[in-house]
Amino acid sequence: MNYKLITFFIFVSLTIQMKFFRRSNEAQISGGSIITIGTFDGVHIGHRTLVKKLIEDGNRLELETLVITFHPHPRLVLFPEQHDLRLLNTSQERAELLNLIGISQLVEFPFTKEFAEIDPTQFVTEILLQQMRMKKIVLGYDHRFGKNREGSLELMKQLSNRFNFEVEEIPAMEINSMNVSSTRIRKALQSGEIELANQLLGYTYFFSGTIIKGKKLGRTLGYPTANIAGINPYKLIPASGVYAVEVKVNNFIKKGMMNIGTNPTTDMDASIKIEVNIFDFEEDIYNKEITVYLKSFIRKEEKFAGLTELKLALDLDKQKTLKIFGNV
């Protein structure tokens, strides 16, 4: 897996080449299609294996490759009382990552309670077959769909015999052998295991926000920071601590170090702040969009006795960060 190449494409802000729809009847299928369905949060290496299989079969059978996904995430609609779900991708990020793999079309259904009540057989016959002209579907062994998750791979196979389409099952052995899931990646990010998360994703984990004015205390220590706000509220932010990062801002790619946390040495409130010290960069970037790419976890956030001790810690953080990037 060429992680640097994937990261480069993300850096340059992809222009989506695939066709992107939010209604199934808008999909443009001239002949037939091969389909897979899922939330695809993270578009990790397991998802990528499935989608590449879809593309290979689509090319061989001369079918449009079509991925069906949902927005918002079904869990946010079905369990609104739960407020702990954080996602690896925004809708736009997911689309860009799927576009990288090379699918023809993406249909992102608006997921509502009404949509969740659709009969599984109706979903297959009226949407997949009539509107999307499905000739083949590729699904994981445990895929469920439709009202009360009553739709199953077994039902899909029964319908395939009646309506003359092909079903391919990705077996448990093949899926589980990769030992990767969106949940596992979330846990890795929340525990500071950045290298593991990036390995399972197949690219460098990132998030975007807007640079706002802070208290400018970092300047007095020799470490001016870009304070980041406006991050999608459902985007997963990793555990508090100090990280080696790369950032994209003003079309530049720069190295730096980031702190996520409450700044216990200098601040009295418990709000989480995200600040990046960008190395060798002095431009005015207030109100600009910034994308942060996490490379490695440096240390947990600490409360120091004063600014002198904090400055010494920052000096050491920078040395460690530069070493990670191979500059020392």
N, C-alpha and C positions, 0 to 999 in steps of 0.2 A: 504493500500500500504506500503510495507516494504522498505522505502527509504534507510535505512542503508544497507540492503542486496544488493540492486541494486547498490549503490555506491561502496560497497566492490567488486562486480564483475567487475565494471569498473576499479577500482584501480589495479586489478591484471592483466590487459592487456589481454583481452580475446583472446583465440585461437578460431577462427570461426569454428563452427561445421557444420553449414548449408552449402549447396552448393551455390557458388557464381559465377554468369556468367555475361558477358557483351554482349552476343549475344543470341537472343531468340532461335535460332536453336541449341544452346549448352545445353539447359535445358534438364535434364534427367528425363523424365516422362515415367514410365513403364506402368502405367494404365491410369489414368486421373488426372486432377488437379482442384483445387479450387483457384481462383485468386482474388487479389485486386490490385488496381493501385493508385499511388499517389506520391507526392514528399517526404512526410513523414519527413519534416524538423523538427528536435527536437525529433521525435519519442515520443511525449508527451502522456499524459494519454488518450486523445481522440483517437490518432492513436492506442494506445495499446488496447483500448477496441475493435476497429475494427479488429485488427489482432488476438486478442484472440478469437473473434467470428469466424474468418476464421479457426483457428486451431481446435476449437471445432467441427465445421462442417466437416472439413477435416478428423478428427479422426472418426466421426460418419459415414461418407460416404466412408471412406477408400480411400481418395484422397490426392495427394501431395499438400501441402500448399505452394503457390507461390506468392511472392510479386514482383510487377513490379514497378520500380522507375527509376529515370533519373539522369544523370550527364553530363554536369553541370546542374544547376537549369535552367528550361526552360526560366525564365525571363531574365537570363543573355545572352541567345542566341537571344530571340525575341526582346528584348529592350536593345541593347548594349550601347545606348546613356545614359542609366540610370546607375549611378555608386553608388547608395545608398544602394543597397541590401546587407545585411549581414546575414549570415546563422547561425543557431544554431548548426549544425553538419557539419563536413567534411564527405566526402563519406565513409571513413573508420569508423568513429565514428557511422554513421547511420547504417552501416552493423553490427557493434558489438552490438548495441542496439537492432536491429531486431533479431539478433541471440539469445540474452538474452530471448526474448519472446518465441522462440522455433519454428520458421518457418522452413520448409524443404529447400526451395530454394529461392534465391534472384536473380532477373535479373535486372541489372542496365544498361538501354539503354544509349548509347552515344547520347545525345540530340543535334541534328544539325538542321539547317534550312530545310534541305531535309527531315529529319524525321518529322518535324512539318507539312510538306505538305502532309503526307500520308492520303489517303482517309479513313474515319472512318470505313466503311464497310470492306475495304481491311485489315485494322489493325485487325479487329475482326476475319475475315475468314482465312486470311493467316498466321497471327502470333499467335493469341490466340487459335484458333481452330486447325489449321493444325500443327503448331510447338509445341504448349504447351498443346495440347490435353485437352483444357478447358471443364469441365463438369458443373462448377458453377462459377459465379463471384459475389463478394460482393462489392457494391459501395455506396457512399454517395448520397443523394437525388439530389445534385447539381453538380455531376461529369460531366465534359466535356472533350472530347478528339478528336484527329485528326485534319485535316486541318480546320483552322479558328474556331476551337472548335465546329465544326458542330456535332460531336458525342455527344450523350446525353443518359440519362438513358432510355428514350422512344425508341430511336433507338436500344439500346441494347435489350430491351424487344421484339421489333419486330423481331430482328435477332434470338433471343432465340427460337421463335416459328418456324422459318424456319429451324434452324440447331440443334434443340433439346439440348439446354443447359439451365441451371437454372440461373435466375437473382434474387439476393436479394438486396433490397434497405434498406439502413440505413436511417430512416426517419428524417426529420428536427427536430422534437421534441426531439429525442434521442440525436442527435448531439449537438443541441443548448442548451440542458439542462445542459451539462457539462461546458458551457461557457468557452471553452478553444480553442485557436488557436495558430499557430506559430506566427502570427502577435502580438497577445496579449502578448505572452511571450517575444518577442523581445522588445516591449515597456516597459515591466516591468524591464528587464535588463538595458535598456537605461535610466531608471529613478531611478535606485538604489533599486528597489523593489525585492530584491534577494529571500527572503522567498517566496513571491508569485510566482516568476518564477519557483523556485524549486518545489513548490507544484503542479503547472500546468504541469511541465515536468514529475514529478514522480521520479526524481533523482536530484542529485546536479549538477548544471551547471558547465562545465569545459572547459578549453582550454589548448593547449600544445604548447611549444616552446623550444628554445635552450637558455641556460644560456651563456651570454657574459660578458666580462669585462666592468665595468663602471668606474666612477671617484673615487670610494671608499670613497666618502664623508661620507656615512653612518657609516663606521667604526669609524670615529672620534667622532661620536655622540653616539656610543655604539649600533648602529643598522645596522650592515652590511647587505647588500641586494644582492639578486640574480637578476641581470638584465636580462629580458627576451626579446628575439627577435625571428625572424623566424616563427612567427605565420601565419597560413594560411591567405592570404589577404582577403578572403571572410568570415572568422570566425568572429562572432559578439563579440566585446570587450565591456564590460559594461561601464557605465558612469564614468567619471573621479571622483576619490575620494579614500577613504581608506576603505578596506574591511577586514573582518575576513575570513581566508582561510585555507584550508588544501592543502598540496602539496605532490606529489609523485615524488621522485627523488632518484636514486640509489637504487630502490626497498624499500625505506623507506617511510612511511607516517608520515608527520610532520605537526604541526599546525604553523600558522604564520599570519602576516598581510601584506597586499599588497597595494601599491599605484599605481593608474593609473592617469597620468596627465603630466603636463609640468614642475613640480618642480619649481613653480614661486619664491620661496624663494632663490633658489641657481642658477637657470639656466636662461639664457637670451633668449633662442630660444623657439619656439612654438611647437616643436616636442613632441609627446606623448611618454612617457616612462612607462614601466611596471616593477616595482621592488617589490620583496618579501623579507621581513625579516622573516627568518625561525627560530622559537624558538628552542633553545637547539640543535643547529646543526652547526658544524664547518668544515665539510669536504670540500675538493677542488672539486667543481662541475662545473668548467668552461667547456663549450662545451657539457655538458650533457643535455639530454632531461628532461624537467620538465612539469608536468601536475598540473594545479592549479584548485582547486574546491572551488567555491564561496559559503560561508556560510551566510554572513550577511554584510550589508552596515554599516560602522561606521560613516563616515562624508564626507562632500564635501572637495575637495582640497582647501587649503587656502594659501595665501601669508603672511608669518610672518615677523616681524620686523628684525629678525636676527636668528642666529643659536641657541641661548639660548631659545628663544621662540619656535623654531621648536623642540628642544629636549624635552621641557616640553609637547608639543602636542603629540610627539611620546610616551612619558611615559604614557600619558592618553589613547592613542590609544591602547597600549598594555594591560592596565588594562581592558579596555572595551572588547577587544578581548578575554582575558582569562576568563572574566565573561561569555561571550557568550558560550565558550566551557565548562563552569561549573567548572573551576579550581579555582575560587575565592569564 
